[in-house]
Amino acid sequence: MPSAEAQQSRLWLWILIAAGVLTQTALNLARPVISYKILALGGDAAAIGIVTALYATLPVVAALWLGRVSDRVASLRGMVVTGAVLLAVASVLLVLAPGIALIGAASAVLGLGHLVFTIAGQSAIARYAPLDKMDSGFGWFTAAYAGGQLIGPLVAGLLLGSGMETAGAQRMAAIDLSLYLSAGIALAAAPLMLAYAPGRPRHSGRAAAGAAAGKGIKNDDGGALAAKPDSVLSILRQPGVTWNMLAALALLSMLDILVAFLPLLAEEQGVAPVVVGALLAIRALATIFSRVILHRLLGRWTRYQLLVASLAGAGAVIAAAPFFLGNLWLAGASLFIGGFFLGLGQPLTMTLISQAVRPESRGAALALRLLGNRVGQVVLPLAAGLVAAPLGPAGAIWFSCAVLGVTGAARWLPGATKE
C-alpha cells in the first residue's frame, strides 16, 4: 500500500493538473475569440499578428526574474494563484477594450498570467517529482494544458455560433460572453490551489531562507553543492540546452499561429467558428494522447529521437491543413496527426533541460526555456503576419511549419545536443 507521503505526492500533482486544465481552458477560450474580436473591429492579418506578439511581451521581461523567484520561495502556491487571477483579470480587460490597441494591452496581461502559472507548475514538478518520474510528471502537466486547448476552442466555437450570418452587436455580445466565461473559469483555479500541498522537496535548500543563509545543499546523489544557482550563460552553455530551447520555441509558436490564424483563414473560406473550434480541439486531443503514452514511446526511442520526430512530423503534416480546411474530415486528420507530433516535444524539452543543469538551477533553467518561448511568440507571429500579407493566412501556417523543419534539422549541428 502506498505511503502517506507517496499519496500526498500524487495528490498535489493531480490538484496541479486540475488547475492546469481550468487555466488553459480559460486561456484557449479567450485566444481564438481575440482574433474574432479584432476582425469584428475591422482588423486584418497584420493586426492579429501584432496582438499575438503582444501576448508575449510582458513574459519576455519577467520570465527570468519569475524563474529565480520560483527557485527561492518555500511555497509555490501563491505564484499559481496569482497566475490564475491574472488570467481572469485579462479576460475582463479584453471585454472592456474598445479598440485593437487596448486588446493588445489586455493580451499582454493574459500572457503574463499564463507565464506565472506555468513557471510555478513546472518548477513544482522539477522540485518534487522523483527523477525517474519527471517525464511522466511533465507529460501529465502538459497533457492538462492540451486538455484546456481542447475544451477552450470548442466552447468558443459553440458560443460564437455555427453560421457566419451572426454579425454586428449580436456577434460582439457572443464575443463578450465568451470572454466573461473565460474569466470565471480561470478564477475557479484559485480556490482549488488552496489545497496545493506537495510535501517535502526532493532535496533541501530550496526555501528562500536557506538560500539567503548561503547554506550548502545536497544534490540528488548526496554530494554537496553551493546554494547559488548558475548564471544564464552557464545554463546556456550546458550541452543540449540551447537546441532544446529552440525546439520548444518552434513548437509553441506553431500552436500560437494555429490559434491566431486558423480563424482568419476560416473566415476567408466561409468556414464557421464552430468548425474552427472543433479542428483546434482535434489537434489538442491528439496532443493529450501523445503525452499520455509518452512513457511507452520512451521505452522504444530516445528523447532526442522523439523530439526530432515531433518537429519534423508536425511541420510536414500541419502544412497540408490549409488545403483541406473546407473538408472537416481531411483537415481534422491533418491536425490530429500533426497534433500528435506537436504534443511530444514540450515535455521532452522540459525534462532534457531540467536534467542538463544542477538541481538548484532547474527553476531558472525552465524559466529561461519559457523566456525563449516568449521571444519566439513575439518574433514569429510578427514574421508570420508579414508572410500572411502577400500569401494569405495560410502563409503564416506554412511559415511556422518551415521553422519546425529547420529546427529539427539543426539537431545535427556540432554541439547542438548532449548525445
The 8 nearest C-alpha neighbors of each residue, nearest first, counted from 0:
[[1, 2, 3, 6, 5, 4, 7, 9],
 [2, 0, 5, 6, 3, 4, 7, 9],
 [3, 1, 5, 4, 6, 0, 7, 8],
 [2, 4, 6, 5, 7, 1, 8, 0],
 [5, 3, 7, 2, 6, 8, 198, 1],
 [6, 4, 8, 2, 7, 3, 1, 9],
 [7, 5, 3, 9, 8, 4, 10, 2],
 [8, 6, 10, 4, 9, 5, 3, 11],
 [9, 7, 5, 6, 10, 11, 197, 4],
 [8, 10, 6, 12, 7, 11, 13, 5],
 [11, 9, 7, 13, 12, 8, 6, 14],
 [10, 12, 197, 14, 13, 8, 9, 196],
 [11, 13, 15, 9, 10, 14, 16, 8],
 [14, 12, 16, 10, 15, 11, 17, 9],
 [15, 13, 11, 17, 16, 12, 10, 18],
 [14, 16, 12, 18, 13, 17, 11, 19],
 [15, 17, 19, 13, 14, 18, 143, 140],
 [18, 16, 14, 20, 19, 15, 13, 21],
 [19, 17, 188, 15, 21, 16, 20, 22],
 [18, 20, 16, 22, 17, 21, 143, 23],
 [19, 21, 147, 143, 17, 23, 18, 22],
 [22, 20, 18, 24, 19, 23, 185, 184],
 [23, 21, 185, 25, 19, 24, 20, 26],
 [24, 22, 147, 26, 25, 20, 144, 21],
 [147, 25, 23, 151, 21, 27, 22, 26],
 [24, 26, 181, 22, 28, 23, 185, 27],
 [27, 25, 23, 29, 28, 24, 22, 30],
 [28, 26, 151, 30, 24, 29, 148, 25],
 [27, 29, 151, 25, 152, 155, 26, 30],
 [28, 30, 32, 26, 27, 178, 31, 181],
 [29, 31, 33, 27, 32, 28, 26, 34],
 [32, 30, 33, 34, 258, 29, 259, 28],
 [31, 33, 35, 29, 30, 34, 36, 174],
 [34, 32, 36, 30, 31, 35, 37, 29],
 [35, 33, 37, 32, 31, 36, 259, 47],
 [34, 36, 32, 38, 37, 33, 39, 31],
 [37, 35, 39, 33, 38, 34, 32, 40],
 [36, 38, 42, 40, 34, 39, 35, 33],
 [39, 37, 42, 35, 41, 40, 36, 34],
 [38, 40, 36, 37, 41, 35, 42, 171],
 [41, 39, 37, 38, 42, 36, 98, 99],
 [42, 40, 38, 39, 37, 43, 36, 99],
 [41, 43, 38, 37, 46, 40, 44, 39],
 [42, 44, 46, 45, 47, 38, 41, 37],
 [45, 43, 47, 46, 384, 48, 387, 388],
 [44, 46, 384, 48, 47, 43, 49, 385],
 [47, 45, 49, 43, 48, 44, 42, 50],
 [46, 48, 44, 50, 45, 49, 51, 34],
 [49, 47, 384, 45, 51, 380, 381, 46],
 [48, 50, 52, 46, 51, 47, 381, 53],
 [51, 49, 103, 53, 47, 52, 48, 46],
 [50, 52, 48, 54, 49, 53, 47, 380],
 [51, 53, 377, 49, 54, 50, 55, 380],
 [54, 52, 50, 56, 55, 107, 51, 103],
 [53, 55, 107, 106, 110, 52, 51, 56],
 [54, 56, 373, 53, 58, 110, 377, 52],
 [55, 57, 53, 59, 58, 54, 107, 377],
 [56, 58, 60, 59, 111, 55, 107, 61],
 [59, 57, 61, 111, 62, 60, 55, 56],
 [60, 58, 56, 57, 370, 373, 61, 62],
 [61, 59, 57, 58, 62, 56, 63, 64],
 [60, 62, 58, 64, 59, 63, 65, 57],
 [63, 61, 65, 58, 370, 64, 366, 59],
 [64, 62, 66, 65, 366, 367, 61, 67],
 [65, 63, 67, 66, 61, 62, 68, 60],
 [64, 66, 68, 62, 67, 63, 61, 69],
 [67, 65, 363, 366, 63, 69, 362, 68],
 [66, 68, 70, 64, 363, 69, 65, 63],
 [67, 69, 65, 71, 66, 70, 72, 64],
 [68, 70, 66, 67, 71, 72, 362, 65],
 [69, 71, 67, 362, 68, 72, 205, 66],
 [72, 70, 207, 68, 206, 69, 205, 67],
 [73, 71, 207, 206, 74, 69, 70, 68],
 [72, 74, 206, 207, 71, 205, 75, 208],
 [75, 73, 72, 76, 77, 206, 78, 69],
 [74, 76, 78, 77, 119, 79, 72, 69],
 [77, 75, 79, 78, 74, 80, 195, 192],
 [76, 78, 80, 79, 75, 81, 74, 82],
 [77, 79, 81, 75, 76, 80, 119, 82],
 [78, 80, 116, 76, 82, 77, 81, 119],
 [79, 81, 189, 83, 77, 82, 78, 84],
 [82, 80, 78, 84, 83, 79, 77, 85],
 [81, 83, 112, 116, 115, 85, 79, 80],
 [82, 84, 80, 86, 185, 81, 85, 186],
 [85, 83, 87, 81, 86, 82, 186, 88],
 [86, 84, 112, 88, 82, 87, 83, 89],
 [85, 87, 112, 89, 109, 83, 84, 88],
 [88, 86, 182, 84, 90, 185, 85, 89],
 [89, 87, 85, 91, 90, 86, 84, 92],
 [88, 90, 92, 109, 86, 105, 91, 87],
 [89, 91, 93, 182, 87, 178, 92, 88],
 [90, 92, 94, 88, 93, 89, 179, 182],
 [93, 91, 89, 95, 94, 90, 105, 96],
 [92, 94, 90, 96, 91, 95, 105, 102],
 [95, 93, 91, 175, 92, 96, 178, 90],
 [94, 96, 92, 93, 97, 91, 175, 101],
 [95, 97, 93, 101, 102, 94, 98, 92],
 [98, 96, 95, 101, 99, 102, 94, 93],
 [99, 97, 100, 101, 96, 102, 40, 37],
 [98, 100, 102, 101, 103, 37, 97, 40],
 [101, 99, 103, 102, 98, 104, 50, 96],
 [102, 100, 104, 103, 96, 99, 98, 105],
 [101, 103, 99, 105, 100, 104, 96, 93],
 [102, 104, 50, 106, 100, 101, 105, 53],
 [105, 103, 101, 107, 106, 102, 100, 108],
 [106, 104, 102, 108, 107, 89, 103, 93],
 [105, 107, 54, 109, 103, 104, 108, 102],
 [106, 108, 54, 110, 104, 105, 109, 53],
 [109, 107, 111, 105, 110, 106, 89, 112],
 [110, 108, 106, 89, 86, 112, 107, 111],
 [111, 109, 54, 107, 113, 108, 112, 55],
 [110, 112, 108, 114, 58, 113, 109, 57],
 [113, 111, 82, 85, 86, 109, 115, 114],
 [112, 114, 110, 116, 111, 115, 117, 82],
 [113, 115, 111, 117, 112, 116, 118, 110],
 [116, 114, 82, 112, 118, 117, 113, 111],
 [115, 117, 82, 79, 119, 113, 114, 118],
 [116, 118, 114, 120, 119, 115, 121, 113],
 [119, 117, 121, 115, 120, 116, 122, 114],
 [118, 120, 122, 116, 117, 121, 79, 75],
 [121, 119, 117, 123, 122, 118, 116, 124],
 [120, 122, 118, 124, 123, 119, 117, 125],
 [121, 123, 125, 362, 119, 124, 120, 118],
 [124, 122, 126, 120, 121, 125, 127, 119],
 [123, 125, 128, 121, 126, 127, 122, 136],
 [124, 126, 122, 123, 127, 128, 121, 361],
 [127, 125, 123, 124, 200, 122, 201, 128],
 [126, 128, 200, 201, 124, 123, 125, 129],
 [127, 129, 124, 133, 125, 132, 126, 130],
 [130, 128, 132, 131, 133, 127, 201, 125],
 [129, 131, 133, 132, 128, 134, 125, 354],
 [130, 132, 129, 133, 134, 128, 135, 136],
 [133, 131, 129, 135, 130, 134, 136, 128],
 [132, 134, 136, 130, 135, 131, 128, 137],
 [135, 133, 137, 136, 132, 138, 350, 346],
 [134, 136, 138, 132, 133, 137, 139, 294],
 [137, 135, 133, 139, 138, 134, 132, 140],
 [136, 138, 140, 346, 134, 139, 135, 141],
 [137, 139, 135, 290, 141, 136, 346, 140],
 [138, 140, 142, 136, 141, 137, 135, 143],
 [141, 139, 137, 143, 142, 138, 16, 136],
 [140, 142, 144, 143, 138, 139, 137, 145],
 [143, 141, 139, 287, 145, 144, 140, 290],
 [144, 142, 146, 20, 140, 141, 145, 19],
 [143, 145, 141, 147, 142, 146, 23, 20],
 [144, 146, 148, 142, 283, 147, 143, 287],
 [147, 145, 143, 149, 144, 148, 20, 142],
 [24, 146, 148, 23, 20, 150, 144, 149],
 [147, 149, 145, 146, 27, 283, 151, 150],
 [150, 148, 280, 283, 146, 147, 151, 284],
 [149, 151, 147, 153, 24, 148, 152, 154],
 [150, 152, 28, 24, 27, 154, 153, 148],
 [153, 151, 276, 155, 28, 154, 150, 27],
 [154, 152, 276, 156, 150, 155, 151, 277],
 [153, 155, 157, 151, 152, 156, 158, 150],
 [156, 154, 152, 158, 28, 153, 157, 159],
 [157, 155, 273, 276, 272, 153, 159, 154],
 [156, 158, 154, 160, 155, 273, 159, 153],
 [159, 157, 155, 156, 160, 173, 154, 177],
 [158, 160, 156, 157, 173, 155, 272, 174],
 [161, 159, 157, 158, 162, 273, 156, 272],
 [160, 162, 273, 271, 272, 157, 163, 159],
 [161, 163, 271, 164, 160, 165, 272, 273],
 [162, 164, 165, 271, 161, 269, 166, 270],
 [163, 165, 162, 166, 161, 160, 170, 271],
 [166, 164, 170, 163, 169, 162, 167, 160],
 [167, 165, 170, 169, 164, 168, 171, 163],
 [166, 168, 169, 170, 171, 165, 39, 172],
 [169, 167, 171, 170, 172, 166, 173, 165],
 [170, 168, 172, 171, 167, 166, 173, 165],
 [169, 171, 166, 173, 172, 165, 168, 167],
 [170, 172, 174, 168, 173, 169, 175, 167],
 [173, 171, 175, 169, 170, 174, 168, 176],
 [174, 172, 176, 170, 171, 175, 159, 158],
 [173, 175, 171, 177, 172, 176, 170, 32],
 [176, 174, 172, 178, 94, 177, 173, 171],
 [175, 177, 173, 179, 178, 174, 172, 180],
 [178, 176, 180, 174, 175, 179, 173, 155],
 [177, 179, 181, 175, 180, 90, 176, 29],
 [180, 178, 182, 176, 181, 177, 91, 175],
 [179, 181, 183, 177, 178, 182, 176, 184],
 [180, 182, 25, 178, 184, 179, 183, 29],
 [183, 181, 87, 179, 90, 185, 180, 184],
 [182, 184, 180, 186, 181, 185, 187, 179],
 [183, 185, 187, 181, 186, 182, 25, 21],
 [186, 184, 22, 182, 87, 25, 83, 187],
 [185, 187, 183, 188, 184, 189, 87, 84],
 [186, 188, 184, 185, 189, 183, 190, 191],
 [189, 187, 18, 191, 186, 185, 190, 21],
 [188, 190, 80, 191, 192, 187, 186, 83],
 [191, 189, 193, 192, 188, 187, 194, 80],
 [192, 190, 188, 189, 193, 194, 18, 187],
 [191, 193, 195, 194, 190, 189, 188, 80],
 [194, 192, 190, 195, 191, 189, 76, 80],
 [193, 195, 192, 196, 191, 14, 190, 11],
 [196, 194, 192, 193, 11, 197, 76, 14],
 [195, 197, 198, 11, 194, 7, 10, 76],
 [198, 196, 11, 8, 195, 7, 199, 127],
 [199, 197, 196, 200, 8, 7, 4, 127],
 [198, 200, 201, 197, 127, 202, 203, 4],
 [201, 199, 127, 202, 126, 198, 203, 205],
 [200, 202, 127, 126, 199, 129, 203, 128],
 [203, 201, 200, 217, 218, 204, 219, 216],
 [204, 202, 205, 216, 200, 217, 201, 206],
 [203, 205, 216, 209, 206, 210, 226, 202],
 [206, 204, 203, 71, 70, 207, 73, 209],
 [207, 205, 73, 72, 209, 71, 208, 204],
 [206, 208, 71, 72, 210, 209, 73, 211],
 [209, 207, 211, 206, 210, 212, 71, 73],
 [208, 210, 212, 204, 206, 211, 207, 214],
 [211, 209, 207, 213, 212, 208, 226, 204],
 [212, 210, 208, 213, 209, 207, 214, 206],
 [211, 213, 209, 210, 214, 208, 207, 226],
 [214, 212, 210, 211, 226, 209, 215, 227],
 [213, 215, 212, 209, 226, 210, 216, 204],
 [216, 214, 225, 226, 224, 223, 213, 217],
 [217, 215, 204, 224, 223, 203, 226, 225],
 [218, 216, 223, 221, 222, 224, 202, 219],
 [217, 219, 221, 222, 220, 223, 224, 358],
 [218, 220, 221, 217, 202, 222, 201, 358],
 [221, 219, 218, 222, 217, 223, 202, 224],
 [220, 222, 218, 217, 219, 223, 216, 202],
 [223, 221, 218, 217, 220, 224, 219, 216],
 [222, 224, 217, 216, 218, 215, 221, 225],
 [223, 225, 216, 215, 217, 226, 218, 222],
 [224, 226, 215, 227, 216, 223, 214, 228],
 [225, 227, 215, 210, 216, 213, 214, 228],
 [226, 228, 225, 229, 210, 213, 359, 360],
 [229, 227, 360, 359, 226, 230, 225, 357],
 [230, 228, 233, 360, 234, 231, 227, 357],
 [231, 229, 233, 232, 234, 228, 360, 235],
 [230, 232, 234, 233, 235, 229, 367, 364],
 [233, 231, 235, 234, 230, 236, 229, 237],
 [232, 234, 230, 236, 231, 235, 229, 237],
 [233, 235, 231, 232, 236, 237, 230, 229],
 [234, 236, 232, 233, 237, 240, 241, 231],
 [237, 235, 233, 234, 232, 238, 240, 241],
 [236, 238, 235, 234, 240, 355, 239, 233],
 [239, 237, 417, 416, 240, 236, 414, 415],
 [416, 238, 240, 417, 242, 415, 241, 243],
 [241, 239, 243, 352, 242, 238, 237, 235],
 [242, 240, 244, 243, 239, 235, 245, 415],
 [243, 241, 245, 244, 239, 415, 240, 246],
 [244, 242, 246, 240, 245, 348, 241, 239],
 [243, 245, 241, 247, 368, 242, 246, 248],
 [246, 244, 248, 242, 243, 247, 249, 241],
 [245, 247, 243, 249, 248, 244, 242, 406],
 [248, 246, 244, 250, 245, 249, 345, 251],
 [249, 247, 372, 245, 246, 251, 375, 250],
 [248, 250, 246, 252, 247, 251, 403, 245],
 [251, 249, 247, 253, 252, 248, 246, 341],
 [250, 252, 254, 253, 248, 249, 247, 255],
 [251, 253, 255, 249, 254, 250, 376, 248],
 [252, 254, 256, 250, 251, 255, 399, 257],
 [255, 253, 251, 257, 252, 256, 258, 250],
 [256, 254, 252, 258, 257, 253, 259, 251],
 [255, 257, 259, 253, 258, 254, 260, 252],
 [256, 258, 254, 261, 255, 260, 259, 253],
 [259, 257, 255, 256, 31, 261, 260, 254],
 [258, 260, 256, 257, 261, 255, 34, 31],
 [261, 259, 263, 262, 257, 256, 392, 258],
 [260, 262, 264, 257, 263, 258, 265, 259],
 [263, 261, 265, 260, 264, 266, 275, 259],
 [262, 264, 266, 260, 265, 261, 267, 392],
 [265, 263, 261, 267, 392, 266, 262, 260],
 [266, 264, 270, 262, 268, 267, 263, 269],
 [267, 265, 263, 269, 264, 268, 270, 262],
 [266, 268, 264, 265, 269, 263, 270, 262],
 [269, 267, 265, 266, 270, 264, 325, 324],
 [268, 270, 266, 267, 265, 271, 163, 325],
 [269, 271, 265, 268, 266, 274, 272, 325],
 [270, 272, 162, 274, 273, 161, 163, 269],
 [273, 271, 156, 275, 274, 276, 161, 159],
 [272, 274, 156, 276, 161, 275, 271, 157],
 [275, 273, 277, 276, 272, 271, 278, 270],
 [274, 276, 272, 278, 277, 273, 279, 262],
 [277, 275, 152, 153, 156, 273, 279, 274],
 [276, 278, 274, 280, 275, 279, 153, 281],
 [279, 277, 281, 275, 280, 276, 331, 274],
 [280, 278, 282, 276, 281, 277, 275, 152],
 [279, 281, 149, 283, 277, 278, 282, 284],
 [282, 280, 284, 278, 283, 279, 335, 277],
 [283, 281, 338, 335, 334, 279, 280, 285],
 [282, 284, 149, 286, 280, 145, 281, 285],
 [285, 283, 281, 287, 286, 282, 280, 149],
 [284, 286, 339, 288, 338, 335, 282, 283],
 [285, 287, 342, 339, 283, 338, 289, 284],
 [288, 286, 142, 284, 290, 285, 289, 145],
 [287, 289, 285, 291, 286, 290, 284, 292],
 [290, 288, 286, 339, 292, 287, 291, 342],
 [291, 289, 293, 138, 287, 292, 288, 142],
 [290, 292, 288, 289, 293, 287, 138, 139],
 [293, 291, 295, 289, 290, 294, 288, 296],
 [294, 292, 290, 296, 295, 291, 289, 297],
 [293, 295, 297, 296, 292, 135, 298, 134],
 [296, 294, 298, 297, 293, 292, 299, 291],
 [295, 297, 293, 298, 294, 299, 300, 292],
 [298, 296, 294, 300, 299, 295, 301, 293],
 [297, 299, 296, 295, 300, 294, 301, 293],
 [300, 298, 297, 296, 301, 295, 294, 305],
 [301, 299, 297, 298, 304, 296, 305, 302],
 [302, 300, 304, 303, 297, 305, 299, 298],
 [303, 301, 305, 304, 306, 347, 300, 297],
 [302, 304, 306, 301, 305, 307, 418, 347],
 [305, 303, 301, 307, 306, 302, 300, 308],
 [306, 304, 308, 302, 303, 307, 309, 301],
 [305, 307, 309, 303, 344, 308, 304, 302],
 [306, 308, 407, 310, 309, 304, 305, 311],
 [309, 307, 305, 311, 306, 312, 310, 304],
 [308, 310, 340, 306, 307, 312, 341, 344],
 [311, 309, 403, 307, 407, 308, 313, 312],
 [310, 312, 404, 314, 308, 313, 309, 407],
 [313, 311, 315, 308, 309, 314, 310, 340],
 [314, 312, 337, 340, 316, 310, 315, 341],
 [313, 315, 400, 311, 403, 312, 317, 316],
 [314, 316, 312, 313, 318, 317, 311, 400],
 [315, 317, 337, 318, 313, 314, 319, 333],
 [316, 318, 319, 337, 320, 314, 313, 333],
 [319, 317, 316, 397, 320, 315, 400, 314],
 [318, 320, 317, 322, 316, 321, 333, 323],
 [319, 321, 330, 317, 323, 322, 333, 318],
 [322, 320, 324, 323, 319, 393, 318, 330],
 [323, 321, 320, 319, 324, 330, 325, 318],
 [324, 322, 330, 326, 320, 325, 321, 329],
 [325, 323, 330, 321, 326, 322, 320, 327],
 [324, 326, 323, 327, 270, 268, 330, 322],
 [327, 325, 323, 324, 329, 328, 330, 331],
 [326, 328, 330, 331, 329, 325, 324, 274],
 [329, 327, 331, 326, 330, 332, 323, 333],
 [328, 330, 332, 331, 326, 327, 323, 333],
 [331, 329, 323, 333, 320, 327, 324, 332],
 [330, 332, 328, 334, 329, 333, 327, 278],
 [333, 331, 335, 329, 330, 334, 328, 336],
 [334, 332, 330, 331, 336, 335, 320, 317],
 [333, 335, 337, 282, 331, 332, 338, 336],
 [336, 334, 282, 338, 332, 285, 337, 333],
 [337, 335, 339, 338, 333, 334, 332, 340],
 [336, 338, 313, 334, 317, 340, 316, 339],
 [337, 339, 282, 341, 335, 286, 285, 336],
 [340, 338, 285, 286, 336, 342, 289, 337],
 [339, 341, 309, 313, 337, 338, 342, 343],
 [342, 340, 338, 339, 309, 343, 313, 344],
 [341, 343, 286, 339, 340, 344, 289, 338],
 [344, 342, 340, 341, 309, 289, 290, 345],
 [343, 345, 306, 347, 309, 342, 346, 341],
 [344, 346, 348, 347, 247, 343, 349, 342],
 [347, 345, 349, 137, 138, 348, 344, 350],
 [348, 346, 350, 344, 349, 345, 351, 302],
 [347, 349, 351, 345, 243, 346, 350, 352],
 [350, 348, 346, 347, 352, 351, 353, 345],
 [349, 351, 353, 347, 348, 352, 134, 354],
 [352, 350, 348, 354, 353, 349, 347, 355],
 [351, 353, 355, 349, 354, 350, 240, 348],
 [354, 352, 350, 361, 351, 355, 356, 349],
 [353, 355, 351, 352, 356, 350, 357, 361],
 [354, 356, 352, 353, 351, 237, 240, 357],
 [357, 355, 354, 353, 360, 361, 358, 234],
 [356, 358, 360, 359, 361, 355, 354, 218],
 [359, 357, 360, 361, 356, 218, 219, 353],
 [358, 360, 357, 228, 361, 226, 70, 205],
 [361, 359, 228, 363, 358, 357, 362, 229],
 [360, 362, 364, 353, 363, 358, 359, 365],
 [361, 363, 122, 365, 66, 70, 364, 360],
 [362, 364, 66, 366, 360, 67, 361, 365],
 [365, 363, 367, 361, 366, 362, 360, 368],
 [364, 366, 368, 362, 367, 363, 361, 369],
 [367, 365, 66, 369, 363, 368, 364, 63],
 [368, 366, 370, 364, 369, 365, 63, 363],
 [367, 369, 365, 371, 366, 244, 370, 364],
 [368, 370, 372, 366, 371, 367, 373, 365],
 [371, 369, 367, 373, 372, 62, 368, 59],
 [370, 372, 374, 368, 369, 373, 248, 375],
 [373, 371, 248, 369, 375, 370, 374, 376],
 [372, 374, 376, 55, 370, 375, 371, 59],
 [375, 373, 371, 377, 376, 372, 59, 378],
 [374, 376, 372, 378, 373, 377, 379, 248],
 [375, 377, 373, 374, 252, 52, 55, 379],
 [378, 376, 52, 374, 375, 55, 379, 380],
 [377, 379, 375, 381, 380, 376, 374, 382],
 [378, 380, 382, 381, 375, 376, 383, 377],
 [381, 379, 383, 48, 382, 52, 378, 384],
 [382, 380, 384, 48, 378, 379, 383, 49],
 [381, 383, 379, 385, 380, 384, 378, 386],
 [382, 384, 395, 380, 386, 385, 381, 379],
 [385, 383, 48, 387, 45, 381, 382, 386],
 [384, 386, 382, 388, 383, 387, 381, 45],
 [385, 387, 383, 384, 388, 395, 394, 390],
 [388, 386, 391, 392, 384, 390, 394, 395],
 [387, 389, 385, 386, 391, 390, 384, 44],
 [390, 388, 387, 391, 386, 385, 394, 392],
 [391, 389, 387, 394, 388, 386, 392, 393],
 [390, 392, 387, 393, 394, 388, 389, 395],
 [393, 391, 387, 394, 395, 264, 260, 263],
 [394, 392, 396, 395, 391, 321, 397, 264],
 [393, 395, 397, 387, 390, 392, 396, 391],
 [396, 394, 383, 398, 387, 392, 393, 397],
 [395, 397, 393, 399, 398, 394, 400, 256],
 [398, 396, 400, 394, 399, 318, 395, 401],
 [399, 397, 395, 401, 396, 400, 394, 383],
 [398, 400, 402, 396, 401, 397, 253, 395],
 [401, 399, 314, 397, 403, 402, 398, 318],
 [400, 402, 404, 398, 399, 403, 405, 397],
 [401, 403, 399, 405, 400, 404, 406, 249],
 [404, 402, 400, 310, 406, 401, 314, 405],
 [403, 405, 401, 311, 407, 406, 402, 314],
 [404, 406, 408, 402, 407, 403, 401, 409],
 [407, 405, 409, 403, 408, 404, 402, 246],
 [408, 406, 404, 307, 409, 310, 405, 410],
 [407, 409, 405, 410, 406, 404, 411, 307],
 [410, 408, 406, 411, 412, 407, 405, 415],
 [411, 409, 408, 407, 412, 415, 416, 406],
 [410, 412, 409, 408, 413, 415, 416, 414],
 [411, 413, 409, 415, 410, 414, 408, 416],
 [414, 412, 415, 411, 416, 410, 409, 417],
 [415, 413, 416, 412, 238, 417, 239, 411],
 [414, 416, 412, 413, 239, 242, 410, 411],
 [417, 239, 415, 418, 414, 238, 242, 410],
 [416, 418, 238, 239, 415, 414, 237, 240],
 [417, 416, 239, 303, 238, 415, 414, 301]]
